[in-house]
Amino acid sequence: QVQLVESGGGLVQPGGSLRLSCAASGTFFSLNTMGWYRQAPGKQRELVAAITSGGSTNYADSVKGRFTASRDNAKNTVYLQMNNLKPEDTAVYYCNADLNVAGPISENYWGQGTQVTVSS
């Protein structure tokens, strides 16, 4: 019914940049807080950035100053601009969204993930 599709991942050298996109599609009437998580091999999934429907953002300390989350509500899309990438940023990045499908109760959805590899 609701799908989150990430794109923009790939291989980049240290110091490089990537922009991830996450588009929500399907049947829903409001798209609320969205977030980016990442999971590296052998590690727990961690929150990278979150952005509310109004555009307020929060970032993990490890990416603050380097990553910027934004959204285009008309396109139901959230972005993550990643600058000055480091090898430790290597992970599968997942989009997460809270949305209202058919009532006042928010539901949570995950995308399938997109691989980001930072290596020289």
C-alpha positions in Angstrom: 0.0 0.0 0.0 2.8 2.4 0.9 6.3 2.1 -0.5 9.5 4.0 0.3 12.1 3.8 -2.5 15.7 5.0 -1.9 18.1 6.0 -4.6 21.4 7.8 -5.0 23.8 5.4 -3.2 27.0 4.3 -4.7 30.8 4.3 -4.5 32.6 7.5 -3.6 36.1 8.4 -2.5 36.8 9.9 0.9 35.9 13.6 0.8 33.4 13.1 -1.9 29.6 13.8 -1.9 26.4 11.9 -2.6 22.8 12.8 -2.4 20.3 10.2 -1.4 16.6 10.4 -2.2 13.6 8.7 -0.7 10.2 8.9 -2.4 7.0 7.8 -0.8 4.3 6.4 -2.9 1.0 4.7 -2.4 -2.2 5.6 -0.6 -1.8 7.9 2.4 -3.0 11.3 3.3 -0.2 12.8 5.3 3.6 12.2 5.4 5.0 13.1 8.8 8.5 12.8 10.2 11.0 11.1 8.0 14.4 9.8 8.8 17.6 8.3 7.5 19.2 5.4 9.2 22.3 3.4 8.4 23.6 0.0 9.2 27.2 -1.1 8.8 28.2 -4.7 8.8 28.3 -6.0 12.4 26.8 -2.9 13.8 23.3 -1.8 15.0 21.2 0.4 12.8 21.6 4.0 13.8 19.7 7.2 13.2 21.6 9.6 10.9 19.1 12.4 10.4 15.4 13.2 10.9 13.2 15.8 9.4 9.7 16.8 10.4 6.9 17.7 8.0 7.7 21.3 8.7 11.4 20.9 7.9 12.9 20.8 11.3 16.0 18.6 11.4 18.1 16.6 13.8 21.4 14.9 13.1 23.7 12.4 14.7 26.8 13.9 16.1 28.9 11.9 13.7 27.4 13.5 10.7 26.6 17.0 11.9 28.1 19.7 9.7 28.6 17.2 6.9 25.1 15.9 6.1 21.9 17.9 5.4 18.4 16.5 5.3 15.7 18.2 3.3 12.3 17.4 1.9 10.0 18.3 -0.9 6.5 17.8 0.4 4.9 18.3 -3.1 6.9 15.3 -4.3 6.7 13.2 -1.1 10.4 13.0 -1.1 13.2 13.4 1.4 16.8 13.9 0.6 20.1 13.5 2.4 23.0 15.5 1.0 26.2 13.9 2.2 29.4 15.9 2.0 33.0 15.2 3.0 32.2 11.5 3.2 34.5 9.3 5.3 35.1 5.5 5.2 33.2 5.2 8.4 30.1 6.4 6.6 30.1 3.2 4.6 26.7 1.5 5.3 23.4 0.6 3.9 21.2 3.7 4.3 17.6 3.3 5.0 14.7 5.7 4.6 12.1 5.7 7.4 8.8 7.5 7.4 5.9 8.1 9.8 2.6 8.6 7.9 -1.1 8.5 8.2 -2.7 6.1 5.9 -6.4 6.3 6.8 -6.8 7.9 10.2 -5.2 9.9 13.0 -2.8 7.1 14.0 0.7 7.3 12.4 2.2 4.2 10.9 5.9 3.6 10.3 7.5 2.3 7.1 11.0 1.4 5.9 12.6 1.5 2.6 14.7 -1.4 1.3 18.0 0.5 1.7 20.7 1.8 -0.6 24.4 1.0 -0.3 26.9 3.8 0.3 30.5 2.8 0.1 33.3 5.3 0.8 36.7 4.0 -0.2 39.8 5.1 -1.9 
